[in-house]
Amino acid sequence: MTSRNLVVLAGKVARPPHRHYRPDGCLVLQFPLELSDRESQPYQGGENLIDIVAFGKLAELESSLFERGQSLLVKGQLKQRRWQTPEGRHRVRVEIIATDLEKIEPMTPMTANNSNEAESGK
């Protein structure tokens, strides 16, 4: 049996991305995605954040999407990294390695009314 590691998340950009380049010249973009809805749940101080990482052309093409509060649909793979600090402490980081990033436009009242009419057959 073949296993598949695919994650699809919708959330809001919590902070502007950190941009840096790997030694091979590949652009890396990292930012936290807030998964909770602030209107229905109070912010939990980082409990509902997950780190998103985009590499190369995806990072270059999608850098215009990243402003704080922008809603995004993120597709990618879940990855867990483990390492030991120079002080001997063990660290674990869970992140999504993005394969696709898509801006989600908020629904306007007119859009919401039109979709309700379409569903009811009007």
N, C-alpha and C positions, 0 to 999 in steps of 0.2 A: 504494500500500500504506500502511495506517495502522500506525504504530508505537505500542506500548503500554509504558509505564514502570510496572511493577508489581514490588514487592519484598515477599517474605514471609520474615521472620526469626524464629527462636526463640532466646531467650537470657535472661540474668539482668540485672536492674537493678544496675549497678555502683555507683552513688551515688544518693542522693536527688535528685529533680529540682530544677532551678533554675526558679523561677517569676518571671515579670515580665510587665508589660503593655506592649503597643505604644502609641504615641501616640493611636491611635484607640480605646483601651480594651480591645482584644482580649487575652485571657490567652494567654501563651506558656509552654509547659512544655518544658524541655530536660533530657535525661539521657543518659548513656552506657549502651549495652546491651553486655554481655559475651557474646561469641559462642562462646567455648571452654568446654568442660566441664572444670571444675577437677579432677575426679576422674581423668580420663584424660589431661589435658594440664596441665603446670605453667603458671601465670599468666605471661604474657610482658611484663608491665609496660606495658600499654596497646596492644599490637599487635593484640589481638583485640577492641577496642572500636569501636563505631560510634555516632555521635551520633543521637539520636532527637528530633524536634521535633513537638509537638502544639499545635494552635491552637484557640482559641474553645471551643465546646461540648464537643468531644472532650477538651480539656485540663481543663475543669471537671468533666466526668463521670468521668474516669478518674483523677483525682488520688488517689483512695483505693487504687489499685493499686500505688502506688509506694513500696515499701520496699526497702531494699538486700537483694539476694539473691532477690527475687521473680522467678519465671519468667514471662516474657511472650511472647506471639505478637504480632508487630508486622506490620501490613500497611501499605504506603504507597508512596511514589514516591521514587526516588533523585534527589538534587539535588546539584549541585556549584556552590559559590559561589567566585568569585575576586575579590580586591580588593587594593589597594595600601595599605600603612600610611603614616602621615605621614612616616616615615623613608625611604620609597621601596622597602620590601621587598614582594615579591609573596607573597600568601597564597592558599591553596586549602583549602577545607573541603568534605568530602563528608558528607552527612547524609541521613537518611530523614525525609521529611515524612509523619507518620503519618496514615492515614485510618481505621485501626481498631486497637485495643489490646485484647488478651484475656489474662486471667490464666490460667496453666497450673498446674493442681494437680498436685503430685507423686503418682505412683502408689504406693499402699500395697501391701505384699505380698499382701493379700487381693484387691485389685483386679487385680494382675498374675496371680494364680492363676485368677481368674474369667475373665480375657480369654484365657488359655491354654486353659482348658476349652472356651470358646466356639469357639475356632479349631479344636480337635481334634474338635468335634462331640459332646462329652459333655453 
